[in-house]
């Protein structure tokens, strides 16, 4: 069985993230992309537009730089949902959490809106504080 094209897009996005190629990720997002980062920390908020989303991802990669290991990925024509483990060290803090990343996908196969949700929001917030 072949993988759904939206699943392939998600996998390529995570591969680019792990290799530090945030610039490559840009091609997988729509111009009007929206990124929602839950919590109460330095990265929390809603980022609207491709430039704002890429700027937030660039800051996260520089300040956080987690490695992502996909645990489960489900895709349809309109949605992708990924469960992944993120591990990182920053200053004297460590992170090892499962995150859930639901995404809406446009008819053109571009990621339009996504929400990063942690299984332990308190620990995630402390890591980013």
C-alpha positions in Angstrom: 0.0 0.0 0.0 1.3 3.5 -0.9 1.4 6.2 1.6 -1.1 9.1 1.4 0.5 12.2 -0.2 -0.3 14.2 2.9 1.5 11.7 5.1 4.5 12.0 2.8 4.4 15.8 3.2 4.3 15.5 7.0 7.2 13.0 7.0 9.3 15.3 4.8 8.5 18.2 7.0 9.8 16.3 10.1 12.9 15.1 8.2 13.7 18.7 7.3 13.2 19.8 10.9 15.5 17.1 12.2 18.2 18.1 9.7 17.9 21.8 10.6 16.4 22.8 7.2 13.6 25.1 8.3 13.9 26.8 4.9 12.8 23.5 3.2 9.8 23.3 5.5 8.5 26.6 4.0 7.6 24.9 0.7 5.1 22.6 2.5 3.0 25.5 3.9 0.4 27.7 2.4 0.9 31.5 2.2 -1.9 32.0 4.7 -0.7 29.3 7.2 -1.6 29.6 10.8 0.4 28.1 13.7 -1.1 27.7 17.2 1.3 27.0 20.0 -0.5 26.2 23.2 0.6 27.1 26.7 2.1 29.9 28.7 5.7 30.3 27.6 8.0 32.3 25.3 6.7 30.5 22.2 3.0 30.4 23.0 0.6 32.2 20.7 -0.9 32.2 17.2 1.3 33.0 14.3 -0.5 34.1 11.1 0.9 34.1 7.6 3.8 32.1 6.2 6.5 34.6 7.2 5.3 34.6 10.9 5.0 30.8 11.0 8.5 30.4 9.5 9.9 33.0 12.0 8.4 31.1 14.9 9.8 27.8 13.7 13.2 29.4 13.2 13.2 30.7 16.7 12.1 27.3 18.1 14.8 25.5 16.1 17.5 27.9 17.3 16.4 28.0 20.9 15.1 24.5 21.3 16.4 22.3 18.5 14.5 19.2 19.5 14.8 15.9 17.6 11.5 14.6 16.5 10.6 10.9 16.4 7.3 10.2 14.7 5.3 7.6 16.7 2.1 7.7 14.6 0.9 9.6 11.6 -2.6 9.6 10.1 -3.5 11.4 6.9 -6.5 12.1 4.8 -7.2 14.5 2.0 -8.0 17.3 4.4 -6.1 16.5 7.6 -2.9 15.2 9.1 -2.4 14.2 12.7 0.9 13.2 14.1 2.0 11.9 17.5 5.7 12.5 18.0 8.3 12.4 20.7 10.4 15.5 21.0 13.7 15.4 22.9 16.0 18.4 23.6 18.3 20.1 26.0 18.4 23.8 26.5 20.4 25.6 29.2 20.0 23.4 32.2 16.6 22.0 31.1 15.7 18.8 29.3 12.6 17.9 27.3 11.3 14.4 26.5 7.6 14.7 25.7 5.0 13.3 23.4 3.3 16.0 21.3 0.2 15.9 19.1 0.2 17.9 15.9 -3.2 18.2 14.1 -3.0 19.9 10.7 -5.5 21.1 8.1 -4.4 20.6 4.5 -5.5 22.6 1.5 -6.7 21.1 -1.8 -3.2 21.9 -3.2 -1.7 19.7 -0.5 -0.2 22.6 1.5 -0.4 22.7 5.3 -2.7 25.6 6.2 -3.3 25.4 9.9 -1.7 23.5 12.7 -1.8 23.2 16.5 1.0 22.0 18.7 -0.3 20.3 21.8 1.9 18.7 24.5 0.9 15.7 26.6 2.4 17.6 29.6 1.8 21.3 29.1 3.4 22.3 32.4 6.7 20.6 31.6 6.6 22.1 28.1 6.0 25.6 29.5 8.8 25.1 32.0 11.2 24.1 29.3 10.4 27.3 27.4 10.4 29.6 30.4 
